């Protein structure tokens, strides 16, 4: 299943928080607090996150808050038909079951009192922002990529790619995908959607 991953620090941070601030603390600290079926499902969700993370390009991880002392991987330059710079994206191929498992665990955590209590014990600070970030990252990955855009960006993981220009049809598909991205990352917050779109995804962004 082909998905698009943006070179976006907001999304990258949210995706990394799933492991750094939720799954890892829960698994390492609260394994004895949760019931065995919950621990098994948590372990499955962790495996799903890891499987997806292995598909991400190295450049994504330069946005990870916990990444220090590592030379950042370079990305390529994506351009509109007029040559204006755009936020780069990569085509990745992930297993649908992994994404479904990751989404299902988010839903479980949001509703299960025992899991929420365990999460509060495992992390420092409020859990609501972490659950919000988790949902944002998963919703963005769930967006279906059109064939036009997948075709236009199909070479983005080829080593040595420096620059890629979209055609008019590819650019229209890119714009539509970006609008869906900001809606997924910032549900129910139109101001954040507009701000994010303007800052990261338009050809006039700086």
N, C-alpha and C positions, 0 to 999 in steps of 0.2 A: 504494500500500500504506500503510494508516494505521497509525501507530505512536504510542505515548505517550512523552513526554519529561517526566521529573520536575523540579521546581524544587529540585534537590538538588545541593549543592556537591560531593559526592563523585563523582557521575556527571559533572557538568559539568567538573570538574577532569580526570577520566580521559579524557573525550572531547577536551578541548583538548590534553592531553599527546600524543595521537596525532599532531597536527601539530607542536606546539611542540617536543617532545622526541624525536620519532622520525622522522616523514616529512620535515620540513624539514631537520633536520641531515643525514639520509641523502642527500637529493637535492642539497643544496648542497655537502656536504663529500666525499661518497663516490661521486659520479657516475663518476669516472674509475677507481675501484677495482673496482666491480661490473662484471660482464659486461653487455653491451648488453641482452640479454633481461630481465635482472633490473632494469636501470634503466628500461626501458619499462614493466615491470609495476609498479615503484615509482611512476612517474609516473601510471599509471592509478589506483593506490590513492589517490594524493594528490588526483586529480580527483574520485574517489568521495567522499572525506572532505569536500572543498569543496562538492560538490553537496548532501550531507546537511546540512552546516553552514548553508547558505543557507536551509534550511527551518526552522531553529530560531528561536524567538522571541527578540527582543533581550534579554529579561530573563535568559536563560540565561547570557549572556556576562558578567554582573556577577560570576559566580563564577570566571571565568577568572583564574588567577594572574597572567597577563601584562597584564591590563587595568588600567591606571592612568590617573588624570587624566580619566576619562570618567564623566559622570553616569550612575549605574545606572538601567536601565529598570525601571519598576515592573511588578510582577506583579499578578494578581488574587487575591482571597481565596476559597479553596475550603472548604466547610463540610460536615460530616456532617448527616444528617437532624435531629439534635438541636441543630445550630448550633455544634458544636465545630469548631475550626480544623483543617484537614488540609493536608498538603503539596500544593501546586498541581501540576497536570499540564497539558500541552498536547497536542492532537492535531496531528500533522504528517503530511504525505503525502510519502513518499519513493519513489524508484524501487528495486525489489527488487534489480536488478543492482548498484547502488551499494553496498548493504549486503553483498551476496555478495562483491564484489571486495574490500571492506575486510576482511571476515572471512578471505578466502583469503590476503591478504597477511600477516595476523597468523599464520596457520598456516605460511606459507612461512618467515617470520622465525624462528619457534620451532624449526624443524627444519633450516634451511639453514645450514651452518657458515660459508660465505662471507659471507652476509648478516649473520649474528650478529657475525662479526669486523669487518665494515664498521661495524655499529652501535656496537660498542665503541670504534672509532676516532672516531666522530662525536659521541658524547655523553660528558659528564662523569659518572662514577659508574657503578654497576652497572646492567645492562640488564634483569635479571629483574623488578624492580618496574615498569619501563616496559611490559614485555610483559604483565604482570599487569593493569595499568591499561587497556591497549589491549583486552585480552580482556574485561574487565569492561564497558567502554563498549559494545562490540559485542554482547555477550550480552544486555545490557539492551535494546538496540534490536531484537534479534531476537524478543523476547517478543511474541506475538500479542495484540493488543487485542481484547477481546470487543465485539460489536456494541452491547451495553448500555452499556458504558463509553464507547465512541466516540460514541454518541448523546448520552450525558449530558454529555460534554465537547466537543461539536462546535463550540461557540461560543467556545472559549477563546482563539482568535487574533483574535477580533473586536475592533477598536480600541475602547477605552473601557470594556471589561468590568471591573467592579469587584468583583463578588461572585457566587458560584455555589454553590448548595446541591444536594447529591446526594439522590436519592430512596433509599428502602431498597434497591431492587434495584441501583441504581447504586453504592451504598455497599458492598454485598457484593462486587460486581465490582471495585471499587477496592481493597478489602482483599486479595482474591485476587491482583490484579496486583502490589500492593506486596510480597507475600510472594515472588512470582516474581522481582521486582526484586532483593531483597536476596540471594536465592540466586544470581542471575546476577552480581551485583557482588562477592559474597564466596563463591565456590565452595569447598566443603570446610572452611568456617570457620563453624560453627554459632553460636559466641559472637558473632562480628562480625555475622552475620545478625540475631540477636536484638537486639543493641545498635543496629544501624542502623534496624531496624524500629521499635523503641521510640522512638528519638530523632527520627525524621523522619516516620514514616508513620502513627502511631496518633493517635487523637483526644484523647489525654492527653499527647502530646509537648509539651515546652516549648522 
